Amino acid sequence: MNFNTNDNKKNKPVTVWANYAGLGSQLIGGLLLLLYIGKKGDAYWGFKPMLIWILPFAFILFTLYKIIKETKS
């Protein structure tokens, strides 16, 4: 059952805002998770702070690549 009878462009800004809010929360969650994993991995394997830098950096690069690829088309 569709209660939304207003299907014109008025709803589009909310959808765009919701997409960016979702992307932002995924970035924050992913970075926090990888920082935690990097910290535990460094402690477990006895590395100097290496994984705590590499994992979030790789995540940021992958995410930027994904965003650029999606927005080109």
Backbone as JSON, one array per atom type, in Angstrom:
{
  "sequence": "MNFNTNDNKKNKPVTVWANYAGLGSQLIGGLLLLLYIGKKGDAYWGFKPMLIWILPFAFILFTLYKIIKETKS",
  "N": [[0.84, -1.16, 0.0], [0.73, 2.12, -0.95], [1.26, 5.08, 0.53], [2.26, 7.44, -0.26], [1.37, 9.97, -2.12], [2.47, 12.0, -3.47], [4.4, 12.07, -5.93], [6.23, 13.59, -7.33], [9.1, 15.76, -7.97], [9.6, 16.7, -5.41], [10.3, 14.92, -3.41], [12.83, 14.08, -4.06], [15.17, 15.59, -3.06], [15.24, 14.71, -0.37], [15.79, 12.0, -0.67], [18.33, 12.08, -1.86], [19.75, 13.29, 0.22], [19.44, 11.33, 2.16], [20.87, 9.25, 1.01], [23.51, 10.27, 1.12], [23.79, 10.53, 3.87], [23.66, 7.87, 4.66], [25.97, 6.92, 3.38], [27.91, 8.37, 4.75], [27.62, 7.35, 7.36], [28.37, 4.72, 6.9], [31.05, 5.08, 6.2], [32.16, 6.1, 8.6], [31.58, 3.98, 10.37], [32.97, 1.86, 9.12], [35.62, 2.83, 9.19], [36.04, 3.03, 11.98], [35.77, 0.33, 12.72], [37.9, -0.84, 11.27], [40.06, 0.51, 12.38], [39.98, -0.53, 14.97], [40.4, -3.27, 14.44], [42.94, -3.07, 13.27], [44.43, -2.1, 15.45], [44.22, -4.25, 17.28], [45.37, -6.26, 15.7], [47.99, -5.3, 15.35], [48.85, -5.43, 18.02], [48.65, -8.18, 18.46], [50.4, -9.41, 16.56], [52.69, -8.05, 17.1], [53.58, -5.87, 15.65], [54.9, -2.62, 14.95], [52.97, 0.4, 15.0], [51.42, -0.4, 12.34], [49.37, -1.86, 10.92], [47.22, -0.42, 11.87], [47.39, 1.89, 10.46], [47.48, 1.11, 7.75], [45.13, -0.44, 7.12], [42.78, 1.36, 7.49], [43.56, 3.34, 5.63], [43.62, 1.93, 3.19], [40.91, 1.29, 3.07], [39.76, 3.86, 2.78], [40.84, 4.62, 0.29], [39.71, 2.6, -1.38], [36.98, 3.19, -1.01], [36.79, 5.81, -2.04], [37.46, 5.26, -4.72], [35.27, 3.66, -5.4], [33.14, 5.5, -5.1], [33.79, 7.43, -7.04], [33.66, 5.85, -9.35], [30.92, 5.16, -9.34], [29.69, 7.65, -9.61], [30.47, 8.58, -12.09], [28.89, 7.44, -14.05]],
  "CA": [[0.0, 0.0, 0.0], [1.56, 3.3, -1.09], [0.63, 6.27, 1.09], [2.91, 8.61, -0.84], [0.66, 10.38, -3.33], [3.2, 13.1, -4.05], [5.51, 11.39, -6.59], [7.02, 14.48, -8.16], [10.49, 15.97, -7.57], [9.72, 17.2, -4.05], [10.9, 13.88, -2.57], [14.18, 13.79, -4.49], [16.21, 16.06, -2.15], [15.31, 13.86, 0.81], [16.43, 10.77, -1.09], [19.75, 12.37, -2.02], [20.28, 13.52, 1.56], [19.47, 10.04, 2.84], [22.0, 8.48, 0.45], [24.76, 10.79, 1.67], [23.82, 10.2, 5.3], [24.01, 6.45, 4.72], [27.37, 6.78, 3.0], [28.72, 8.89, 5.85], [27.61, 6.41, 8.49], [29.17, 3.56, 6.51], [32.46, 5.46, 6.29], [32.54, 6.19, 10.01], [31.56, 2.62, 10.92], [34.07, 1.09, 8.54], [36.9, 3.31, 9.73], [36.16, 2.63, 13.38], [35.99, -1.11, 12.75], [39.25, -1.16, 10.8], [41.0, 0.99, 13.39], [39.97, -1.51, 16.06], [41.06, -4.48, 13.94], [44.35, -2.74, 13.12], [45.05, -2.01, 16.78], [44.33, -5.61, 17.82], [46.33, -6.99, 14.88], [49.33, -4.84, 15.71], [49.19, -5.97, 19.34], [48.78, -9.63, 18.37], [51.58, -9.79, 15.8], [53.83, -7.31, 17.59], [54.02, -4.83, 14.72], [54.77, -1.23, 15.33], [51.66, 0.77, 14.43], [51.41, -0.52, 10.89], [48.02, -2.21, 10.46], [46.29, 0.63, 12.26], [47.47, 2.89, 9.4], [47.26, 0.53, 6.42], [43.75, -0.86, 6.89], [41.88, 2.48, 7.2], [43.99, 4.0, 4.4], [43.13, 1.11, 2.08], [39.45, 1.45, 3.05], [39.46, 5.18, 2.22], [41.13, 4.56, -1.15], [38.69, 1.77, -2.02], [35.71, 3.9, -0.98], [36.86, 6.9, -3.01], [37.39, 4.65, -6.05], [33.89, 3.23, -5.6], [32.3, 6.69, -5.27], [34.1, 8.02, -8.36], [33.14, 4.94, -10.37], [29.46, 5.25, -9.35], [29.21, 8.97, -10.03], [30.79, 8.82, -13.49], [27.83, 6.98, -14.96]],
  "C": [[0.89, 1.24, 0.0], [0.8, 4.52, -0.58], [1.2, 7.55, 0.51], [2.22, 8.96, -2.15], [1.38, 11.5, -4.05], [4.48, 12.55, -4.68], [6.34, 12.31, -7.47], [8.38, 14.73, -7.53], [10.65, 16.5, -6.15], [10.41, 16.19, -3.14], [12.35, 13.61, -2.92], [15.25, 14.35, -3.56], [16.33, 15.22, -0.88], [16.02, 12.55, 0.48], [17.93, 10.98, -1.24], [20.4, 12.57, -0.67], [20.41, 12.2, 2.31], [20.62, 9.17, 2.31], [23.32, 8.95, 1.02], [24.89, 10.5, 3.16], [24.2, 8.73, 5.49], [25.46, 6.22, 4.38], [28.28, 7.26, 4.12], [28.75, 7.94, 7.03], [28.39, 5.14, 8.15], [30.66, 3.87, 6.59], [32.93, 5.49, 7.74], [32.6, 4.79, 10.63], [32.7, 1.77, 10.41], [35.42, 1.52, 9.08], [37.09, 2.91, 11.18], [36.45, 1.14, 13.52], [37.41, -1.46, 12.33], [40.33, -0.61, 11.73], [41.11, 0.01, 14.55], [40.71, -2.79, 15.63], [42.56, -4.24, 13.78], [45.07, -2.68, 14.45], [45.24, -3.41, 17.38], [45.34, -6.43, 17.02], [47.76, -6.59, 15.17], [49.77, -5.4, 17.05], [49.44, -7.47, 19.27], [50.08, -10.04, 17.68], [52.82, -9.01, 16.2], [54.38, -6.29, 16.62], [54.06, -3.49, 15.44], [53.46, -0.76, 14.69], [51.68, 0.77, 12.9], [50.01, -0.83, 10.37], [47.01, -1.12, 10.78], [46.32, 1.79, 11.25], [47.06, 2.32, 8.05], [45.8, 0.2, 6.17], [42.79, 0.32, 6.65], [42.25, 3.23, 5.91], [43.5, 3.25, 3.17], [41.61, 1.23, 1.95], [39.05, 2.79, 2.42], [39.72, 5.19, 0.72], [40.08, 3.76, -1.91], [37.35, 2.5, -2.09], [35.7, 5.05, -1.96], [36.78, 6.37, -4.44], [35.95, 4.25, -6.37], [32.97, 4.41, -5.85], [32.53, 7.31, -6.64], [33.53, 7.16, -9.47], [31.62, 5.05, -10.48], [28.96, 6.59, -9.87], [29.56, 9.32, -11.47], [29.63, 8.46, -14.42], [26.51, 7.64, -14.65]]
}
